[in-house]
Amino acid sequence: MIDPGHAPAWVIEAAQELRSAELSGLATVPLSRAYPGLTLEQAYRIQAVAIGRRLAGGDQPLGHKIGLTSLAMQQQMGVNEPDSGILLEDMQVACGGYLRTSTLLAPRVEAEIAFRLGHDLDGPAVDGQTARAAVAEVFLALEIIDTRYGDWGITLEDSVADNASAARFVIGAAVPYNADMDLGAASVAVLANDVLTADGHGRDVLGDPINALVWLARRLNGLGAGLHAGDIVLPGSVHASIPLRPGTTVEASSPHLPAARFRVI
């Protein structure tokens, strides 16, 4: 985790506003409007304060999510670079389980080819080879993103402060990772109530999901942190996100990876 250090009062207040919105299901004002001139660095600091408070309250970290790694997602959100957030234990929904949306404001779903690390991954020299060597397992994931601002007319800084819009996630059964796997060529289909709704390939995520892992490791290294054995990493969606509605069963499938699914209630 990133050490937020001694945060200014306005950063603590912003983090509290976002958490209150998340718990209540009542939208807050985008921080880019509440704090004109908000920088990306400040947004990550707000995120770190918010996560730090949740960890102090007993929540447990499970890993990281990377967002905005596909052209489809960047175009949908009007940005041109990835962002990242923290996955916490209370965000995980069992595969095949139920997702309650009563406190979610504008939930959307994304399908991803995700990882669990078997070794730490840090330092300035991380590349594709070292990233592959650190991966123990690969699996399909469905990430449910949400915005505590109530709608998606937000900036990159707004998203980052809001923990990169992380809300919930579901992971399918894992298979052992082999460095010879061509995850870039892997296809993923998303079905909503058995109707094909979106699809994509691993290469839609920065050319290969491994490249997203490299991006994250390098970003964290620049902040004096790193990835650890056991971490789950969601590298980003292979398609533009899809709105979620109650009564919908969502499934992600791929020829060589077990399916991930959940039902919205």
Secondary structure in CASP SS format (residue, H / E / C, confidence):
PFRMAT SS
TARGET T0000
AUTHOR 0000-0000-0000
METHOD secondary structure of the structure
MODEL  1
M C 1.00
I C 1.00
D C 1.00
P C 1.00
G C 1.00
H C 1.00
A C 1.00
P C 1.00
A H 1.00
W H 1.00
V H 1.00
I H 1.00
E H 1.00
A H 1.00
A H 1.00
Q H 1.00
E H 1.00
L H 1.00
R H 1.00
S H 1.00
A H 1.00
E H 1.00
L H 1.00
S H 1.00
G C 1.00
L C 1.00
A C 1.00
T C 1.00
V C 1.00
P C 1.00
L H 1.00
S H 1.00
R H 1.00
A H 1.00
Y C 1.00
P C 1.00
G C 1.00
L C 1.00
T C 1.00
L H 1.00
E H 1.00
Q H 1.00
A H 1.00
Y H 1.00
R H 1.00
I H 1.00
Q H 1.00
A H 1.00
V H 1.00
A H 1.00
I H 1.00
G H 1.00
R H 1.00
R H 1.00
L H 1.00
A H 1.00
G C 1.00
G C 1.00
D C 1.00
Q C 1.00
P E 1.00
L E 1.00
G E 1.00
H E 1.00
K E 1.00
I E 1.00
G E 1.00
L C 1.00
T C 1.00
S E 1.00
L H 1.00
A H 1.00
M H 1.00
Q H 1.00
Q H 1.00
Q H 1.00
M H 1.00
G C 1.00
V C 1.00
N C 1.00
E C 1.00
P C 1.00
D E 1.00
S E 1.00
G E 1.00
I E 1.00
L E 1.00
L E 1.00
E H 1.00
D H 1.00
M H 1.00
Q E 1.00
V C 1.00
A C 1.00
C C 1.00
G C 1.00
G C 1.00
Y E 1.00
L E 1.00
R C 1.00
T C 1.00
S C 1.00
T C 1.00
L C 1.00
L C 1.00
A C 1.00
P C 1.00
R E 1.00
V E 1.00
E E 1.00
A E 1.00
E E 1.00
I E 1.00
A E 1.00
F E 1.00
R E 1.00
L E 1.00
G C 1.00
H C 1.00
D C 1.00
L E 1.00
D C 1.00
G C 1.00
P C 1.00
A C 1.00
V C 1.00
D C 1.00
G H 1.00
Q H 1.00
T H 1.00
A H 1.00
R H 1.00
A H 1.00
A H 1.00
V E 1.00
A E 1.00
E E 1.00
V E 1.00
F E 1.00
L E 1.00
A E 1.00
L E 1.00
E E 1.00
I E 1.00
I E 1.00
D C 1.00
T C 1.00
R C 1.00
Y C 1.00
G C 1.00
D C 1.00
W C 1.00
G C 1.00
I C 1.00
T C 1.00
L H 1.00
E H 1.00
D H 1.00
S H 1.00
V H 1.00
A H 1.00
D C 1.00
N H 1.00
A H 1.00
S H 1.00
A E 1.00
A E 1.00
R E 1.00
F E 1.00
V E 1.00
I E 1.00
G C 1.00
A C 1.00
A C 1.00
V E 1.00
P E 1.00
Y C 1.00
N C 1.00
A C 1.00
D C 1.00
M C 1.00
D C 1.00
L H 1.00
G H 1.00
A H 1.00
A C 1.00
S E 1.00
V E 1.00
A E 1.00
V E 1.00
L E 1.00
A E 1.00
N C 1.00
D C 1.00
V E 1.00
L E 1.00
T E 1.00
A E 1.00
D E 1.00
G E 1.00
H E 1.00
G H 1.00
R H 1.00
D H 1.00
V E 1.00
L C 1.00
G C 1.00
D C 1.00
P H 1.00
I H 1.00
N H 1.00
A H 1.00
L H 1.00
V H 1.00
W H 1.00
L H 1.00
A H 1.00
R H 1.00
R H 1.00
L H 1.00
N H 1.00
G H 1.00
L C 1.00
G C 1.00
A C 1.00
G C 1.00
L E 1.00
H C 1.00
A C 1.00
G C 1.00
D C 1.00
I E 1.00
V E 1.00
L E 1.00
P C 1.00
G C 1.00
S C 1.00
V C 1.00
H C 1.00
A C 1.00
S C 1.00
I E 1.00
P E 1.00
L C 1.00
R C 1.00
P C 1.00
G C 1.00
T C 1.00
T E 1.00
V E 1.00
E E 1.00
A E 1.00
S E 1.00
S E 1.00
P C 1.00
H C 1.00
L E 1.00
P E 1.00
A E 1.00
A E 1.00
R E 1.00
F E 1.00
R E 1.00
V E 1.00
I C 1.00
END
